[in-house]
Amino acid sequence: MKVRYGVANKDNRRVIEESRLEDGTWSQRLTVGDGESVLGGHSHQVSELFTLVSGKGTYALDTDMVVEEMNPGDSVDVPTGVGHIFRLAAHSVMVCHRSGPHAEDEVVRMPEMFDLI
């Protein structure tokens, strides 16, 4: 069941399609437009698995604060409560599978992660 499709930031650089699956998990497909896009810089109480479908990217987790490259087919497992941030190149596509929905009031913002990426 698709629950949302829309522009995820003010400058129209990324679009997210989000679906709730029958098993109660959530799936998102993020498509980056003409400019690069940064997402994350937070933690929350659901686990996530990110897979880069096309394009290029980098990411960091707050467990080691090391920036790693992502290429198509690479996946990053983000356990519950672990801070994460991604920078995706223009025209990249990434999918995310979440263990459940996360409410905005559960999100812990981690602005220091933006300095890494």
TORLUM-850934 format. One record per residue: residue number from 1; residue in one letter; chain; x, y, z of N, C-alpha, C in turn. Coordinates in nm, 4 decimals, always signed. Layout:
BEGIN
<mikol n="NUM" res="A" chain="A" n_c1="X" n_c2="Y" n_c3="Z" ca_c1="X" ca_c2="Y" ca_c3="Z" c_c1="X" c_c2="Y" c_c3="Z"/>
...
***
This chain:
BEGIN
<mikol n="1" res="M" chain="A" n_c1="+0.0848" n_c2="-0.1174" n_c3="+0.0000" ca_c1="+0.0000" ca_c2="+0.0000" ca_c3="+0.0000" c_c1="+0.0892" c_c2="+0.1235" c_c3="+0.0000"/>
<mikol n="2" res="K" chain="A" n_c1="+0.0795" n_c2="+0.2070" n_c3="-0.1009" ca_c1="+0.1572" ca_c2="+0.3299" ca_c3="-0.1061" c_c1="+0.0913" c_c2="+0.4326" c_c3="-0.0161"/>
<mikol n="3" res="V" chain="A" n_c1="+0.1726" n_c2="+0.4966" n_c3="+0.0692" ca_c1="+0.1149" ca_c2="+0.5927" ca_c3="+0.1618" c_c1="+0.1600" c_c2="+0.7350" c_c3="+0.1365"/>
<mikol n="4" res="R" chain="A" n_c1="+0.2688" n_c2="+0.7526" n_c3="+0.0632" ca_c1="+0.3132" ca_c2="+0.8893" ca_c3="+0.0404" c_c1="+0.4011" c_c2="+0.8946" c_c3="-0.0831"/>
<mikol n="5" res="Y" chain="A" n_c1="+0.3844" n_c2="+0.9990" n_c3="-0.1584" ca_c1="+0.4738" ca_c2="+1.0272" ca_c3="-0.2702" c_c1="+0.4865" c_c2="+1.1772" c_c3="-0.2765"/>
<mikol n="6" res="G" chain="A" n_c1="+0.6076" n_c2="+1.2270" n_c3="-0.2693" ca_c1="+0.6166" ca_c2="+1.3720" ca_c3="-0.2735" c_c1="+0.7579" c_c2="+1.4229" c_c3="-0.2720"/>
<mikol n="7" res="V" chain="A" n_c1="+0.7705" n_c2="+1.5521" n_c3="-0.2827" ca_c1="+0.8998" ca_c2="+1.6179" ca_c3="-0.2780" c_c1="+0.9429" c_c2="+1.6256" c_c3="-0.1324"/>
<mikol n="8" res="A" chain="A" n_c1="+1.0654" n_c2="+1.5828" n_c3="-0.1054" ca_c1="+1.1105" ca_c2="+1.5718" ca_c3="+0.0328" c_c1="+1.1875" c_c2="+1.6933" c_c3="+0.0815"/>
<mikol n="9" res="N" chain="A" n_c1="+1.2259" n_c2="+1.7832" n_c3="-0.0059" ca_c1="+1.2911" ca_c2="+1.9051" ca_c3="+0.0420" c_c1="+1.2545" c_c2="+2.0232" c_c3="-0.0463"/>
<mikol n="10" res="K" chain="A" n_c1="+1.2799" n_c2="+2.1421" n_c3="+0.0049" ca_c1="+1.2286" ca_c2="+2.2644" ca_c3="-0.0580" c_c1="+1.2831" c_c2="+2.2905" c_c3="-0.1974"/>
<mikol n="11" res="D" chain="A" n_c1="+1.4068" n_c2="+2.2462" n_c3="-0.2256" ca_c1="+1.4640" ca_c2="+2.2783" ca_c3="-0.3557" c_c1="+1.4411" c_c2="+2.1679" c_c3="-0.4592"/>
<mikol n="12" res="N" chain="A" n_c1="+1.3509" n_c2="+2.0761" n_c3="-0.4305" ca_c1="+1.3076" ca_c2="+1.9738" ca_c3="-0.5260" c_c1="+1.4203" c_c2="+1.8817" c_c3="-0.5719"/>
<mikol n="13" res="R" chain="A" n_c1="+1.5224" n_c2="+1.8610" n_c3="-0.4877" ca_c1="+1.6336" ca_c2="+1.7768" ca_c3="-0.5297" c_c1="+1.6113" c_c2="+1.6287" c_c3="-0.5046"/>
<mikol n="14" res="R" chain="A" n_c1="+1.5112" n_c2="+1.5917" n_c3="-0.4268" ca_c1="+1.4871" ca_c2="+1.4492" ca_c3="-0.4070" c_c1="+1.3385" c_c2="+1.4219" c_c3="-0.3909"/>
<mikol n="15" res="V" chain="A" n_c1="+1.2998" n_c2="+1.3043" n_c3="-0.4356" ca_c1="+1.1612" ca_c2="+1.2606" ca_c3="-0.4273" c_c1="+1.1603" c_c2="+1.1249" c_c3="-0.3581"/>
<mikol n="16" res="I" chain="A" n_c1="+1.0666" n_c2="+1.1065" n_c3="-0.2668" ca_c1="+1.0565" ca_c2="+0.9818" ca_c3="-0.1925" c_c1="+0.9218" c_c2="+0.9171" c_c3="-0.2194"/>
<mikol n="17" res="E" chain="A" n_c1="+0.9257" n_c2="+0.7887" n_c3="-0.2531" ca_c1="+0.8051" ca_c2="+0.7058" ca_c3="-0.2574" c_c1="+0.8135" c_c2="+0.6142" c_c3="-0.1363"/>
<mikol n="18" res="E" chain="A" n_c1="+0.7100" n_c2="+0.6099" n_c3="-0.0558" ca_c1="+0.7113" ca_c2="+0.5286" ca_c3="+0.0657" c_c1="+0.5913" c_c2="+0.4355" c_c3="+0.0667"/>
<mikol n="19" res="S" chain="A" n_c1="+0.6162" n_c2="+0.3102" n_c3="+0.1040" ca_c1="+0.5102" ca_c2="+0.2102" ca_c3="+0.1086" c_c1="+0.5173" c_c2="+0.1330" c_c3="+0.2391"/>
<mikol n="20" res="R" chain="A" n_c1="+0.4011" n_c2="+0.1033" n_c3="+0.2961" ca_c1="+0.3933" ca_c2="+0.0143" ca_c3="+0.4115" c_c1="+0.3651" c_c2="-0.1246" c_c3="+0.3575"/>
<mikol n="21" res="L" chain="A" n_c1="+0.4496" n_c2="-0.2201" n_c3="+0.3952" ca_c1="+0.4364" ca_c2="-0.3559" ca_c3="+0.3445" c_c1="+0.3451" c_c2="-0.4380" c_c3="+0.4340"/>
<mikol n="22" res="E" chain="A" n_c1="+0.2993" n_c2="-0.5509" n_c3="+0.3828" ca_c1="+0.2046" ca_c2="-0.6345" ca_c3="+0.4571" c_c1="+0.2580" c_c2="-0.6827" c_c3="+0.5910"/>
<mikol n="23" res="D" chain="A" n_c1="+0.3900" n_c2="-0.6995" n_c3="+0.6029" ca_c1="+0.4483" ca_c2="-0.7479" ca_c3="+0.7285" c_c1="+0.4689" c_c2="-0.6370" c_c3="+0.8314"/>
<mikol n="24" res="G" chain="A" n_c1="+0.4241" n_c2="-0.5155" n_c3="+0.8004" ca_c1="+0.4353" ca_c2="-0.4034" ca_c3="+0.8933" c_c1="+0.5625" c_c2="-0.3230" c_c3="+0.8783"/>
<mikol n="25" res="T" chain="A" n_c1="+0.6533" n_c2="-0.3662" n_c3="+0.7911" ca_c1="+0.7745" ca_c2="-0.2893" ca_c3="+0.7656" c_c1="+0.7457" c_c2="-0.1821" c_c3="+0.6605"/>
<mikol n="26" res="W" chain="A" n_c1="+0.8425" n_c2="-0.0939" n_c3="+0.6394" ca_c1="+0.8268" ca_c2="+0.0169" ca_c3="+0.5460" c_c1="+0.9374" c_c2="+0.0133" c_c3="+0.4422"/>
<mikol n="27" res="S" chain="A" n_c1="+0.9063" n_c2="+0.0549" n_c3="+0.3230" ca_c1="+1.0034" ca_c2="+0.0618" ca_c3="+0.2153" c_c1="+0.9986" c_c2="+0.2013" c_c3="+0.1535"/>
<mikol n="28" res="Q" chain="A" n_c1="+1.1167" n_c2="+0.2576" n_c3="+0.1280" ca_c1="+1.1250" ca_c2="+0.3886" ca_c3="+0.0633" c_c1="+1.2167" c_c2="+0.3789" c_c3="-0.0579"/>
<mikol n="29" res="R" chain="A" n_c1="+1.1846" n_c2="+0.4544" n_c3="-0.1599" ca_c1="+1.2727" ca_c2="+0.4706" ca_c3="-0.2766" c_c1="+1.2990" c_c2="+0.6191" c_c3="-0.2903"/>
<mikol n="30" res="L" chain="A" n_c1="+1.4255" n_c2="+0.6568" n_c3="-0.2822" ca_c1="+1.4644" ca_c2="+0.7971" ca_c3="-0.2891" c_c1="+1.5353" c_c2="+0.8214" c_c3="-0.4214"/>
<mikol n="31" res="T" chain="A" n_c1="+1.4872" n_c2="+0.9169" n_c3="-0.4975" ca_c1="+1.5469" ca_c2="+0.9532" ca_c3="-0.6257" c_c1="+1.5976" c_c2="+1.0958" c_c3="-0.6171"/>
<mikol n="32" res="V" chain="A" n_c1="+1.7261" n_c2="+1.1140" n_c3="-0.6464" ca_c1="+1.7886" ca_c2="+1.2469" ca_c3="-0.6409" c_c1="+1.7773" c_c2="+1.3119" c_c3="-0.7774"/>
<mikol n="33" res="G" chain="A" n_c1="+1.7467" n_c2="+1.4401" n_c3="-0.7784" ca_c1="+1.7351" ca_c2="+1.5167" ca_c3="-0.9023" c_c1="+1.8698" c_c2="+1.5672" c_c3="-0.9522"/>
<mikol n="34" res="D" chain="A" n_c1="+1.8736" n_c2="+1.6921" n_c3="-0.9988" ca_c1="+1.9920" ca_c2="+1.7479" ca_c3="-1.0634" c_c1="+2.1059" c_c2="+1.7838" c_c3="-0.9682"/>
<mikol n="35" res="G" chain="A" n_c1="+2.0789" n_c2="+1.8077" n_c3="-0.8416" ca_c1="+2.1851" ca_c2="+1.8418" ca_c3="-0.7476" c_c1="+2.2054" c_c2="+1.7302" c_c3="-0.6480"/>
<mikol n="36" res="E" chain="A" n_c1="+2.3218" n_c2="+1.7294" n_c3="-0.5825" ca_c1="+2.3426" ca_c2="+1.6265" ca_c3="-0.4801" c_c1="+2.2485" c_c2="+1.6494" c_c3="-0.3630"/>
<mikol n="37" res="S" chain="A" n_c1="+2.2306" n_c2="+1.5473" n_c3="-0.2814" ca_c1="+2.1365" ca_c2="+1.5562" ca_c3="-0.1711" c_c1="+2.1964" c_c2="+1.4908" c_c3="-0.0466"/>
<mikol n="38" res="V" chain="A" n_c1="+2.1789" n_c2="+1.5564" n_c3="+0.0678" ca_c1="+2.2228" ca_c2="+1.5021" ca_c3="+0.1957" c_c1="+2.0985" c_c2="+1.4637" c_c3="+0.2747"/>
<mikol n="39" res="L" chain="A" n_c1="+2.0990" n_c2="+1.3438" n_c3="+0.3324" ca_c1="+1.9868" ca_c2="+1.3028" ca_c3="+0.4148" c_c1="+2.0392" c_c2="+1.2346" c_c3="+0.5399"/>
<mikol n="40" res="G" chain="A" n_c1="+1.9598" n_c2="+1.2387" n_c3="+0.6414" ca_c1="+1.9977" ca_c2="+1.1794" ca_c3="+0.7691" c_c1="+2.0507" c_c2="+1.2851" c_c3="+0.8633"/>
<mikol n="41" res="G" chain="A" n_c1="+2.1625" n_c2="+1.2531" n_c3="+0.9272" ca_c1="+2.2136" ca_c2="+1.3403" ca_c3="+1.0317" c_c1="+2.1276" c_c2="+1.3278" c_c3="+1.1563"/>
<mikol n="42" res="H" chain="A" n_c1="+2.0835" n_c2="+1.2026" n_c3="+1.1815" ca_c1="+1.9936" ca_c2="+1.1768" ca_c3="+1.2935" c_c1="+1.9994" c_c2="+1.0296" c_c3="+1.3330"/>
<mikol n="43" res="S" chain="A" n_c1="+1.9337" n_c2="+0.9979" n_c3="+1.4430" ca_c1="+1.9095" ca_c2="+0.8592" ca_c3="+1.4819" c_c1="+1.7628" c_c2="+0.8470" c_c3="+1.5208"/>
<mikol n="44" res="H" chain="A" n_c1="+1.7145" n_c2="+0.7234" n_c3="+1.5311" ca_c1="+1.5756" ca_c2="+0.6992" ca_c3="+1.5715" c_c1="+1.5619" c_c2="+0.5547" c_c3="+1.6167"/>
<mikol n="45" res="Q" chain="A" n_c1="+1.4447" n_c2="+0.5189" n_c3="+1.6596" ca_c1="+1.4223" ca_c2="+0.3885" ca_c3="+1.7216" c_c1="+1.3699" c_c2="+0.2820" c_c3="+1.6265"/>
<mikol n="46" res="V" chain="A" n_c1="+1.4083" n_c2="+0.2888" n_c3="+1.5008" ca_c1="+1.3822" ca_c2="+0.1817" ca_c3="+1.4050" c_c1="+1.5130" c_c2="+0.1501" c_c3="+1.3332"/>
<mikol n="47" res="S" chain="A" n_c1="+1.5317" n_c2="+0.0248" n_c3="+1.2950" ca_c1="+1.6491" ca_c2="-0.0120" ca_c3="+1.2161" c_c1="+1.6188" c_c2="+0.0125" c_c3="+1.0686"/>
<mikol n="48" res="E" chain="A" n_c1="+1.7246" n_c2="+0.0335" n_c3="+0.9909" ca_c1="+1.7085" ca_c2="+0.0599" ca_c3="+0.8477" c_c1="+1.8178" c_c2="-0.0118" c_c3="+0.7695"/>
<mikol n="49" res="L" chain="A" n_c1="+1.7848" n_c2="-0.0532" n_c3="+0.6486" ca_c1="+1.8811" ca_c2="-0.1092" ca_c3="+0.5551" c_c1="+1.8742" c_c2="-0.0253" c_c3="+0.4287"/>
<mikol n="50" res="F" chain="A" n_c1="+1.9840" n_c2="+0.0436" n_c3="+0.3957" ca_c1="+1.9915" ca_c2="+0.1290" ca_c3="+0.2775" c_c1="+2.0706" c_c2="+0.0566" c_c3="+0.1694"/>
<mikol n="51" res="T" chain="A" n_c1="+2.0213" n_c2="+0.0599" n_c3="+0.0447" ca_c1="+2.0926" ca_c2="+0.0024" ca_c3="-0.0695" c_c1="+2.0966" c_c2="+0.1049" c_c3="-0.1816"/>
<mikol n="52" res="L" chain="A" n_c1="+2.2166" n_c2="+0.1327" n_c3="-0.2317" ca_c1="+2.2305" ca_c2="+0.2241" ca_c3="-0.3443" c_c1="+2.2026" c_c2="+0.1476" c_c3="-0.4726"/>
<mikol n="53" res="V" chain="A" n_c1="+2.1009" n_c2="+0.1895" n_c3="-0.5455" ca_c1="+2.0595" ca_c2="+0.1227" ca_c3="-0.6689" c_c1="+2.1417" c_c2="+0.1743" c_c3="-0.7863"/>
<mikol n="54" res="S" chain="A" n_c1="+2.1591" n_c2="+0.3061" n_c3="-0.7936" ca_c1="+2.2384" ca_c2="+0.3657" ca_c3="-0.9017" c_c1="+2.2996" c_c2="+0.4951" c_c3="-0.8526"/>
<mikol n="55" res="G" chain="A" n_c1="+2.4061" n_c2="+0.5378" n_c3="-0.9196" ca_c1="+2.4734" ca_c2="+0.6620" ca_c3="-0.8829" c_c1="+2.5893" c_c2="+0.6374" c_c3="-0.7880"/>
<mikol n="56" res="K" chain="A" n_c1="+2.6227" n_c2="+0.7404" n_c3="-0.7109" ca_c1="+2.7340" ca_c2="+0.7332" ca_c3="-0.6156" c_c1="+2.6920" c_c2="+0.8018" c_c3="-0.4877"/>
<mikol n="57" res="G" chain="A" n_c1="+2.7588" n_c2="+0.7640" n_c3="-0.3796" ca_c1="+2.7285" ca_c2="+0.8273" ca_c3="-0.2520" c_c1="+2.8368" c_c2="+0.8033" c_c3="-0.1494"/>
<mikol n="58" res="T" chain="A" n_c1="+2.8216" n_c2="+0.8710" n_c3="-0.0370" ca_c1="+2.9048" ca_c2="+0.8478" ca_c3="+0.0801" c_c1="+2.8118" c_c2="+0.8418" c_c3="+0.2006"/>
<mikol n="59" res="Y" chain="A" n_c1="+2.8611" n_c2="+0.7820" n_c3="+0.3093" ca_c1="+2.7819" ca_c2="+0.7750" ca_c3="+0.4311" c_c1="+2.8744" c_c2="+0.7688" c_c3="+0.5517"/>
<mikol n="60" res="A" chain="A" n_c1="+2.8193" n_c2="+0.7966" n_c3="+0.6682" ca_c1="+2.8898" ca_c2="+0.7804" ca_c3="+0.7951" c_c1="+2.7895" c_c2="+0.7375" c_c3="+0.9011"/>
<mikol n="61" res="L" chain="A" n_c1="+2.8368" n_c2="+0.6564" n_c3="+0.9952" ca_c1="+2.7588" ca_c2="+0.6164" ca_c3="+1.1112" c_c1="+2.8261" c_c2="+0.6735" c_c3="+1.2348"/>
<mikol n="62" res="D" chain="A" n_c1="+2.7484" n_c2="+0.7037" n_c3="+1.3387" ca_c1="+2.8094" ca_c2="+0.7628" ca_c3="+1.4577" c_c1="+2.8851" c_c2="+0.6609" c_c3="+1.5418"/>
<mikol n="63" res="T" chain="A" n_c1="+2.8840" n_c2="+0.5341" n_c3="+1.5019" ca_c1="+2.9599" ca_c2="+0.4330" ca_c3="+1.5753" c_c1="+3.1099" c_c2="+0.4486" c_c3="+1.5538"/>
<mikol n="64" res="D" chain="A" n_c1="+3.1496" n_c2="+0.5003" n_c3="+1.4361" ca_c1="+3.2927" ca_c2="+0.5194" ca_c3="+1.4097" c_c1="+3.3258" c_c2="+0.6548" c_c3="+1.3475"/>
<mikol n="65" res="M" chain="A" n_c1="+3.2243" n_c2="+0.7280" n_c3="+1.3009" ca_c1="+3.2404" ca_c2="+0.8609" ca_c3="+1.2424" c_c1="+3.3397" c_c2="+0.8607" c_c3="+1.1245"/>
<mikol n="66" res="V" chain="A" n_c1="+3.3447" n_c2="+0.7516" n_c3="+1.0489" ca_c1="+3.4304" ca_c2="+0.7392" ca_c3="+0.9317" c_c1="+3.3426" c_c2="+0.7467" c_c3="+0.8073"/>
<mikol n="67" res="V" chain="A" n_c1="+3.3835" n_c2="+0.8280" n_c3="+0.7107" ca_c1="+3.3083" ca_c2="+0.8410" ca_c3="+0.5859" c_c1="+3.3483" c_c2="+0.7273" c_c3="+0.4919"/>
<mikol n="68" res="E" chain="A" n_c1="+3.2478" n_c2="+0.6573" n_c3="+0.4425" ca_c1="+3.2691" ca_c2="+0.5454" ca_c3="+0.3501" c_c1="+3.1998" c_c2="+0.5760" c_c3="+0.2181"/>
<mikol n="69" res="E" chain="A" n_c1="+3.2555" n_c2="+0.5239" n_c3="+0.1077" ca_c1="+3.1937" ca_c2="+0.5411" ca_c3="-0.0238" c_c1="+3.0871" c_c2="+0.4346" c_c3="-0.0455"/>
<mikol n="70" res="M" chain="A" n_c1="+2.9885" n_c2="+0.4693" n_c3="-0.1287" ca_c1="+2.8855" ca_c2="+0.3748" ca_c3="-0.1713" c_c1="+2.8819" c_c2="+0.3722" c_c3="-0.3234"/>
<mikol n="71" res="N" chain="A" n_c1="+2.8723" n_c2="+0.2515" n_c3="-0.3771" ca_c1="+2.8561" ca_c2="+0.2304" ca_c3="-0.5197" c_c1="+2.7312" c_c2="+0.1463" c_c3="-0.5411"/>
<mikol n="72" res="P" chain="A" n_c1="+2.6781" n_c2="+0.1422" n_c3="-0.6633" ca_c1="+2.5577" ca_c2="+0.0640" ca_c3="-0.6878" c_c1="+2.5721" c_c2="-0.0795" c_c3="-0.6363"/>
<mikol n="73" res="G" chain="A" n_c1="+2.4695" n_c2="-0.1242" n_c3="-0.5639" ca_c1="+2.4686" ca_c2="-0.2573" ca_c3="-0.5059" c_c1="+2.5168" c_c2="-0.2614" c_c3="-0.3616"/>
<mikol n="74" res="D" chain="A" n_c1="+2.5847" n_c2="-0.1554" n_c3="-0.3145" ca_c1="+2.6314" ca_c2="-0.1511" ca_c3="-0.1756" c_c1="+2.5143" c_c2="-0.1266" c_c3="-0.0813"/>
<mikol n="75" res="S" chain="A" n_c1="+2.5179" n_c2="-0.1923" n_c3="+0.0352" ca_c1="+2.4139" ca_c2="-0.1761" ca_c3="+0.1370" c_c1="+2.4771" c_c2="-0.1344" c_c3="+0.2692"/>
<mikol n="76" res="V" chain="A" n_c1="+2.4009" n_c2="-0.0599" n_c3="+0.3471" ca_c1="+2.4425" ca_c2="-0.0168" ca_c3="+0.4803" c_c1="+2.3311" c_c2="-0.0523" c_c3="+0.5774"/>
<mikol n="77" res="D" chain="A" n_c1="+2.3645" n_c2="-0.1329" n_c3="+0.6778" ca_c1="+2.2706" ca_c2="-0.1712" ca_c3="+0.7823" c_c1="+2.2850" c_c2="-0.0724" c_c3="+0.8973"/>
<mikol n="78" res="V" chain="A" n_c1="+2.1762" n_c2="-0.0029" n_c3="+0.9313" ca_c1="+2.1774" ca_c2="+0.0959" ca_c3="+1.0397" c_c1="+2.0892" c_c2="+0.0428" c_c3="+1.1526"/>
<mikol n="79" res="P" chain="A" n_c1="+2.1528" n_c2="-0.0074" n_c3="+1.2609" ca_c1="+2.0737" ca_c2="-0.0593" ca_c3="+1.3734" c_c1="+1.9952" c_c2="+0.0506" c_c3="+1.4448"/>
<mikol n="80" res="T" chain="A" n_c1="+1.8974" n_c2="+0.0106" n_c3="+1.5211" ca_c1="+1.8180" ca_c2="+0.1032" ca_c3="+1.6025" c_c1="+1.9087" c_c2="+0.1903" c_c3="+1.6876"/>
<mikol n="81" res="G" chain="A" n_c1="+1.8838" n_c2="+0.3212" n_c3="+1.6873" ca_c1="+1.9559" ca_c2="+0.4143" ca_c3="+1.7720" c_c1="+2.0897" c_c2="+0.4614" c_c3="+1.7198"/>
<mikol n="82" res="V" chain="A" n_c1="+2.1343" n_c2="+0.4127" n_c3="+1.6047" ca_c1="+2.2637" ca_c2="+0.4531" ca_c3="+1.5492" c_c1="+2.2453" c_c2="+0.5732" c_c3="+1.4572"/>
<mikol n="83" res="G" chain="A" n_c1="+2.3239" n_c2="+0.6784" n_c3="+1.4803" ca_c1="+2.3189" ca_c2="+0.7975" ca_c3="+1.3957" c_c1="+2.3757" c_c2="+0.7671" c_c3="+1.2579"/>
<mikol n="84" res="H" chain="A" n_c1="+2.3179" n_c2="+0.8299" n_c3="+1.1557" ca_c1="+2.3594" ca_c2="+0.8044" ca_c3="+1.0186" c_c1="+2.3357" c_c2="+0.9266" c_c3="+0.9315"/>
<mikol n="85" res="I" chain="A" n_c1="+2.4190" n_c2="+0.9384" n_c3="+0.8272" ca_c1="+2.4058" ca_c2="+1.0468" ca_c3="+0.7308" c_c1="+2.4552" c_c2="+0.9969" c_c3="+0.5951"/>
<mikol n="86" res="F" chain="A" n_c1="+2.3908" n_c2="+1.0418" n_c3="+0.4880" ca_c1="+2.4266" ca_c2="+1.0034" ca_c3="+0.3520" c_c1="+2.4369" c_c2="+1.1288" c_c3="+0.2655"/>
<mikol n="87" res="R" chain="A" n_c1="+2.5314" n_c2="+1.1283" n_c3="+0.1724" ca_c1="+2.5385" ca_c2="+1.2295" ca_c3="+0.0668" c_c1="+2.5328" c_c2="+1.1534" c_c3="-0.0652"/>
<mikol n="88" res="L" chain="A" n_c1="+2.4314" n_c2="+1.1853" n_c3="-0.1461" ca_c1="+2.4114" ca_c2="+1.1169" ca_c3="-0.2734" c_c1="+2.4345" c_c2="+1.2128" c_c3="-0.3891"/>
<mikol n="89" res="A" chain="A" n_c1="+2.5028" n_c2="+1.1638" n_c3="-0.4919" ca_c1="+2.5282" ca_c2="+1.2430" ca_c3="-0.6118" c_c1="+2.3993" c_c2="+1.2629" c_c3="-0.6902"/>
<mikol n="90" res="A" chain="A" n_c1="+2.4014" n_c2="+1.3620" n_c3="-0.7775" ca_c1="+2.2864" ca_c2="+1.3876" ca_c3="-0.8644" c_c1="+2.2472" c_c2="+1.2605" c_c3="-0.9390"/>
<mikol n="91" res="H" chain="A" n_c1="+2.1172" n_c2="+1.2402" n_c3="-0.9528" ca_c1="+2.0576" ca_c2="+1.1295" ca_c3="-1.0289" c_c1="+2.0789" c_c2="+0.9918" c_c3="-0.9645"/>
<mikol n="92" res="S" chain="A" n_c1="+2.1193" n_c2="+0.9880" n_c3="-0.8384" ca_c1="+2.1330" ca_c2="+0.8609" ca_c3="-0.7670" c_c1="+1.9961" c_c2="+0.8118" c_c3="-0.7226"/>
<mikol n="93" res="V" chain="A" n_c1="+1.9851" n_c2="+0.6809" n_c3="-0.7037" ca_c1="+1.8636" ca_c2="+0.6192" ca_c3="-0.6513" c_c1="+1.9052" c_c2="+0.5268" c_c3="-0.5371"/>
<mikol n="94" res="M" chain="A" n_c1="+1.8370" n_c2="+0.5404" n_c3="-0.4227" ca_c1="+1.8640" ca_c2="+0.4553" ca_c3="-0.3079" c_c1="+1.7316" c_c2="+0.4058" c_c3="-0.2524"/>
<mikol n="95" res="V" chain="A" n_c1="+1.7305" n_c2="+0.2811" n_c3="-0.2057" ca_c1="+1.6125" ca_c2="+0.2280" ca_c3="-0.1388" c_c1="+1.6467" c_c2="+0.2042" c_c3="+0.0079"/>
<mikol n="96" res="C" chain="A" n_c1="+1.5442" n_c2="+0.2156" n_c3="+0.0909" ca_c1="+1.5582" ca_c2="+0.1959" ca_c3="+0.2348" c_c1="+1.4454" c_c2="+0.1060" c_c3="+0.2814"/>
<mikol n="97" res="H" chain="A" n_c1="+1.4799" n_c2="+0.0068" n_c3="+0.3601" ca_c1="+1.3800" ca_c2="-0.0818" ca_c3="+0.4194" c_c1="+1.3879" c_c2="-0.0610" c_c3="+0.5697"/>
<mikol n="98" res="R" chain="A" n_c1="+1.2766" n_c2="-0.0201" n_c3="+0.6320" ca_c1="+1.2720" ca_c2="+0.0109" ca_c3="+0.7756" c_c1="+1.1902" c_c2="-0.0920" c_c3="+0.8501"/>
<mikol n="99" res="S" chain="A" n_c1="+1.2297" n_c2="-0.1141" n_c3="+0.9769" ca_c1="+1.1579" ca_c2="-0.2104" ca_c3="+1.0604" c_c1="+1.0199" c_c2="-0.1596" c_c3="+1.1016"/>
<mikol n="100" res="G" chain="A" n_c1="+0.9925" n_c2="-0.0324" n_c3="+1.0819" ca_c1="+0.8624" ca_c2="+0.0254" ca_c3="+1.1143" c_c1="+0.8645" c_c2="+0.1747" c_c3="+1.0911"/>
<mikol n="101" res="P" chain="A" n_c1="+0.7538" n_c2="+0.2417" n_c3="+1.1138" ca_c1="+0.7502" ca_c2="+0.3866" ca_c3="+1.0960" c_c1="+0.8244" c_c2="+0.4551" c_c3="+1.2103"/>
<mikol n="102" res="H" chain="A" n_c1="+0.8753" n_c2="+0.5745" n_c3="+1.1847" ca_c1="+0.9309" ca_c2="+0.6515" ca_c3="+1.2957" c_c1="+0.8644" c_c2="+0.7873" c_c3="+1.2997"/>
<mikol n="103" res="A" chain="A" n_c1="+0.8215" n_c2="+0.8221" n_c3="+1.4189" ca_c1="+0.7551" ca_c2="+0.9507" ca_c3="+1.4394" c_c1="+0.8606" c_c2="+1.0595" c_c3="+1.4517"/>
<mikol n="104" res="E" chain="A" n_c1="+0.8268" n_c2="+1.1779" n_c3="+1.4057" ca_c1="+0.9200" ca_c2="+1.2899" ca_c3="+1.4086" c_c1="+0.9695" c_c2="+1.3185" c_c3="+1.5501"/>
<mikol n="105" res="D" chain="A" n_c1="+0.8861" n_c2="+1.2962" n_c3="+1.6510" ca_c1="+0.9287" ca_c2="+1.3243" ca_c3="+1.7888" c_c1="+1.0245" c_c2="+1.2176" c_c3="+1.8430"/>
<mikol n="106" res="E" chain="A" n_c1="+1.0470" n_c2="+1.1085" n_c3="+1.7692" ca_c1="+1.1441" ca_c2="+1.0063" ca_c3="+1.8074" c_c1="+1.2826" c_c2="+1.0331" c_c3="+1.7481"/>
<mikol n="107" res="V" chain="A" n_c1="+1.2915" n_c2="+1.1231" n_c3="+1.6535" ca_c1="+1.4159" ca_c2="+1.1478" ca_c3="+1.5819" c_c1="+1.5076" c_c2="+1.2353" c_c3="+1.6676"/>
<mikol n="108" res="V" chain="A" n_c1="+1.6321" n_c2="+1.1894" n_c3="+1.6839" ca_c1="+1.7338" ca_c2="+1.2670" ca_c3="+1.7546" c_c1="+1.8238" c_c2="+1.3302" c_c3="+1.6498"/>
<mikol n="109" res="R" chain="A" n_c1="+1.8185" n_c2="+1.4623" n_c3="+1.6371" ca_c1="+1.9003" ca_c2="+1.5342" ca_c3="+1.5390" c_c1="+2.0459" c_c2="+1.5331" c_c3="+1.5831"/>
<mikol n="110" res="M" chain="A" n_c1="+2.1368" n_c2="+1.5134" n_c3="+1.4871" ca_c1="+2.2795" ca_c2="+1.5060" ca_c3="+1.5144" c_c1="+2.3542" c_c2="+1.5979" c_c3="+1.4173"/>
<mikol n="111" res="P" chain="A" n_c1="+2.3452" n_c2="+1.7296" n_c3="+1.4385" ca_c1="+2.4032" ca_c2="+1.8247" ca_c3="+1.3430" c_c1="+2.5532" c_c2="+1.8085" c_c3="+1.3240"/>
<mikol n="112" res="E" chain="A" n_c1="+2.6250" n_c2="+1.7536" n_c3="+1.4225" ca_c1="+2.7693" ca_c2="+1.7349" ca_c3="+1.4106" c_c1="+2.8043" c_c2="+1.6375" c_c3="+1.2975"/>
<mikol n="113" res="M" chain="A" n_c1="+2.7102" n_c2="+1.5523" n_c3="+1.2579" ca_c1="+2.7374" ca_c2="+1.4576" ca_c3="+1.1500" c_c1="+2.7493" c_c2="+1.5273" c_c3="+1.0147"/>
<mikol n="114" res="F" chain="A" n_c1="+2.6882" n_c2="+1.6440" n_c3="+0.9991" ca_c1="+2.6953" ca_c2="+1.7160" ca_c3="+0.8726" c_c1="+2.8382" c_c2="+1.7620" c_c3="+0.8430"/>
<mikol n="115" res="D" chain="A" n_c1="+2.9198" n_c2="+1.7794" n_c3="+0.9471" ca_c1="+3.0595" ca_c2="+1.8182" ca_c3="+0.9278" c_c1="+3.1412" c_c2="+1.7057" c_c3="+0.8655"/>
<mikol n="116" res="L" chain="A" n_c1="+3.0965" n_c2="+1.5821" n_c3="+0.8781" ca_c1="+3.1694" ca_c2="+1.4663" ca_c3="+0.8213" c_c1="+3.1515" c_c2="+1.4557" c_c3="+0.6715"/>
<mikol n="117" res="I" chain="A" n_c1="+3.0321" n_c2="+1.4824" n_c3="+0.6260" ca_c1="+2.9951" ca_c2="+1.4605" ca_c3="+0.4864" c_c1="+3.0120" c_c2="+1.5899" c_c3="+0.4125"/>
***
